Amino acid sequence: MARIVHGPPFAAVVFDCDSTLSSIEGIEELTAEHPEISALTAEAMAGRVPLEEVYGRRLELAGPLAADMERIARRYEATAIAGAAELIAALHHLGKRVEIVSGGLLPAVRPFGVQLGVPAAGIHAVDVEFDTSGAYVDYDRGSPLARAGGKRELLAERFPAGDVVLVGDGATDLEAKDACARFIAFTAVERRPDVVEGADVEVSQADHAALLPHLVSAEEVEVLRAAPGGRFEGLLARLEGEQP
């Protein structure tokens, strides 16, 4: 199906996790500044090498433990981008479907996403297997999110009408553009020129309030203004001067 590009409103909003909802790359938290892991991540996110060529290698180098997953989830929470939970609550208030599609590790991404308010069933990442002692065994080699083009496949499957906007920062997000009505390059953490060039919109502010005009219509902003108890006043106040 040909891509149908349009602005808000959208039926659904999908977020990447690493460097989008959080300012870290979770897999890099497994080791203390491991130069090869950082280099492999940079190559894959810039689109210079296919993700599947580096995914398993990074995990082999890191040798994660089951206990590391909880630690990374806490790091995600501690480094969450300002306004992320507020924005997700606002999108839910408007009746939108909100999901996370990430090449990160599911046992770490899922609790972070749930903490932000995303339903567990809508959080997609790469699962990993540990033995009874908690040592790393393998990752889900069948996951589309561990290979190039996998995000596009998953989005096309979950949102066949294409009425979805994707917010992300890397080459794997850009690859999914054709399955979306709008692709927003979030560059507050990492700015990759090729991703920005291919995006429909760039948002560089380190506050998810800046995403709101690109995700919802002017009419929907008014619905948020009318929310009981001024629930979204803080989020909307930070939009002063922005135009939907």
Secondary structure as UniProt FT lines:
FT   STRAND          12..15
FT   TURN            19..21
FT   HELIX           26..30
FT   HELIX           35..45
FT   TURN            46..47
FT   HELIX           51..62
FT   HELIX           66..78
FT   HELIX           84..93
FT   TURN            94..95
FT   STRAND          97..105
FT   HELIX           106..116
FT   HELIX           120..122
FT   STRAND          123..126
FT   STRAND          128..130
FT   TURN            132..133
FT   STRAND          135..139
FT   TURN            141..142
FT   HELIX           144..146
FT   TURN            148..149
FT   HELIX           150..158
FT   TURN            160..161
FT   STRAND          164..168
FT   HELIX           171..175
FT   HELIX           177..179
FT   STRAND          182..186
FT   HELIX           193..198
FT   STRAND          201..203
FT   HELIX           208..211
FT   HELIX           212..215
FT   HELIX           218..225
FT   HELIX           228..230
FT   TURN            231..232
FT   HELIX           233..237
FT   TURN            238..241
//
